[in-house]
């Protein structure tokens, strides 16, 4: 997939082979900035704009906004399980089905923006407290295999930017100010 693919405006996720302390700090900064960048990306959008799919056949901007706390809550719980259990097997969830539930259409976006902001404050506090060995702790994802917290950190650094770019690239393509 090229970066011009509307599904992947910043490219597909690729985990680094090795994650350094400096990379880790940058990933944590990315996670810390996500709520503010998402809030800025949707600032001033009308109801009609929020209900516009970011690509043909894709989620609406509203669904993307509600998806981020859904996804990041799952990630936060997975990391906490990994820190407190020996290689837990996590439960995947059907994100496309979650995006079709009524709360993804009927809840004001401010609720999910506020939830994401509060969640990321907790998540970043946790991440900043971890030791080198904590980042190497593993969990088992039934669809992916065994991954560690470093992998999850890099994925969710990308994930926030990925979905924010869905919105900012749509705004640019549509000429929305």
C-alpha positions in Angstrom: 0.0 0.0 0.0 1.3 3.4 -0.9 0.9 6.5 1.4 -1.7 7.7 -1.2 -4.0 4.8 -0.3 -6.8 6.5 1.5 -7.0 3.7 4.0 -3.3 4.3 5.0 -2.6 8.1 4.7 0.6 7.7 6.6 1.4 4.2 5.4 0.8 0.8 6.9 2.0 0.0 10.4 5.5 -1.5 10.5 7.0 -2.3 13.8 10.7 -1.4 14.1 13.1 -4.4 14.4 14.6 -2.8 17.5 13.2 -0.1 19.7 15.7 2.2 21.5 15.0 4.3 24.6 14.8 7.4 22.4 12.2 5.8 20.1 10.2 4.7 23.1 10.2 8.3 24.4 9.0 9.6 21.1 6.3 6.9 20.9 5.1 8.0 24.3 5.1 11.6 23.2 3.0 10.6 20.2 0.5 8.9 22.4 0.4 11.9 24.7 -0.3 14.3 21.8 -3.0 12.2 20.1 -6.0 13.7 22.0 -5.0 17.3 21.3 -4.2 16.5 17.6 -7.5 14.7 17.2 -9.4 17.5 18.8 -7.7 20.0 16.5 -8.5 17.8 13.4 -12.2 17.9 14.1 -12.5 21.4 15.3 -15.3 23.3 13.6 -16.6 20.4 11.7 -20.4 20.4 11.1 -22.7 17.5 11.8 -22.8 16.8 8.0 -19.0 16.8 7.9 -18.7 14.5 10.9 -21.1 12.1 9.1 -18.9 12.0 6.0 -16.8 8.9 5.4 -13.1 9.5 5.3 -13.0 7.4 2.1 -15.5 5.5 0.0 -16.8 2.6 2.0 -14.9 3.8 5.1 -16.1 5.0 8.5 -17.4 8.4 9.0 -15.3 11.0 10.8 -17.7 10.5 13.8 -17.0 6.7 13.8 -13.3 7.3 13.6 -13.5 9.6 16.7 -15.4 7.1 18.7 -13.1 4.2 17.5 -10.0 5.8 19.0 -11.0 5.5 22.7 -12.5 2.1 22.0 -9.2 0.9 20.6 -7.0 2.7 23.1 -9.0 1.5 26.1 -8.3 -2.1 24.8 -4.6 -1.3 24.4 -4.4 0.2 27.9 -6.0 -2.9 29.4 -3.8 -5.2 27.4 -0.7 -3.4 28.7 -1.9 -3.5 32.3 -2.7 -7.3 32.0 0.8 -7.8 30.5 2.4 -6.0 33.5 0.4 -8.0 36.1 0.2 -11.5 34.5 2.6 -13.9 32.9 2.1 -13.7 29.1 -1.7 -13.2 29.1 -3.8 -14.1 26.1 -5.7 -11.0 25.3 -9.2 -10.9 23.7 -9.4 -9.3 20.3 -12.6 -7.4 19.5 -14.5 -6.8 16.3 -13.7 -3.1 15.8 -15.9 -2.8 12.7 -18.9 -4.1 14.6 -18.2 -1.8 17.5 -18.2 1.1 15.0 -21.7 0.1 14.0 -23.2 0.2 17.5 -25.5 3.0 18.3 -23.1 4.8 20.6 -20.8 5.4 17.6 -23.6 7.4 16.0 -25.6 8.9 18.9 -22.9 10.0 21.4 -21.6 13.5 21.0 -18.0 13.5 19.8 -17.0 15.6 22.9 -17.6 12.5 25.1 -15.1 10.4 23.2 -12.6 13.3 22.9 -12.8 13.8 26.7 -12.5 10.1 27.3 -9.5 9.8 25.0 -7.8 12.8 26.8 -8.4 11.3 30.3 -7.3 7.8 29.1 -4.1 9.1 27.6 -3.2 10.9 30.7 -3.4 7.7 32.7 -1.8 5.7 29.9 1.2 8.1 29.5 1.7 8.1 33.3 1.9 4.4 33.3 4.2 4.2 30.3 6.6 6.7 31.7 6.9 4.6 34.9 7.9 1.4 33.1 11.4 -0.1 33.2 13.4 -1.4 30.2 12.4 -5.0 31.2 8.7 -4.0 31.5 8.7 -3.0 27.8 9.9 -6.5 27.0 7.0 -8.2 28.7 4.8 -10.3 26.3 1.2 -10.9 25.7 -0.4 -13.3 23.3 -2.7 -11.9 20.6 -4.7 -14.8 19.1 -4.5 -13.2 15.6 -1.0 -11.9 15.7 1.0 -14.1 18.0 3.3 -13.1 20.9 4.1 -9.4 21.1 5.7 -7.2 23.7 4.8 -3.9 25.2 7.4 -2.2 23.0 5.5 -3.5 19.9 2.2 -2.2 21.3 3.8 1.1 22.1 5.0 1.5 18.5 1.6 0.4 17.1 -0.4 2.8 19.1 2.0 5.7 18.4 1.2 5.0 14.8 -2.5 4.3 15.4 -3.3 7.8 16.7 -1.5 9.5 13.9 -3.1 7.1 11.3 -6.7 7.9 12.3 -6.0 11.6 12.8 -4.6 11.7 9.3 -7.8 10.1 8.0 -9.6 13.2 9.2 -7.0 15.8 8.2 -6.5 14.3 4.7 -10.3 14.3 4.2 -10.4 18.0 5.3 -7.7 18.8 2.8 -9.3 16.8 -0.1 -12.7 18.4 0.6 -11.3 22.0 1.1 -12.8 22.2 4.6 -11.2 25.0 6.6 
